[in-house]
């Protein structure tokens, strides 16, 4: 029985070690590919052409915007069309030039000219824009806050009066 456990553990070690060697040699591509494949289309494999070479990361598409993190861990948003998403190695993939922040087409030519930083700033401003509410909601919220404060004050004073009465009873013995 001990031989069976030893052989099983040695094979498991060889498999895990070879997986990490493959992942190291491909600059993290293996794990990113497996995660994109396991997400069943919810995540997209993003192929980034950088100064140092090709990097891979995961991204998601929300309302025609591709959200991903570049190798320096900055969140980026780029507007893409359905024509930019290609199918490679059984997963959906988008090819991006990280230097100019442009989406590349299937034959590695530039797509539309989009300023990713400006688009990201506009999206952040829109998301953080204060919501306009009417005066009725503000008045109702103010009334609810005042009622809650009054309930808290009444409960506190009743509890304080009850403790005072109990302490007087203990001192005088009469109440």
Secondary structure, DSSP 8 states (H G I E B T S, - for coil): -HHHHHHHHHHHHHHHHHHHHHHHHTTTHHHHHHHHHHTTTSSEEEEEE-SSSEEEEEEEEETTEEEEE-TT--EEEEE--GGG-EEETTEEEEEEETTTTEEE-TTS-B-----HHHHHHHHHHHHTS-----HHHHHHHHHHHHHHHHHHHHHHHHHHHHHHHHHHHHHHS--
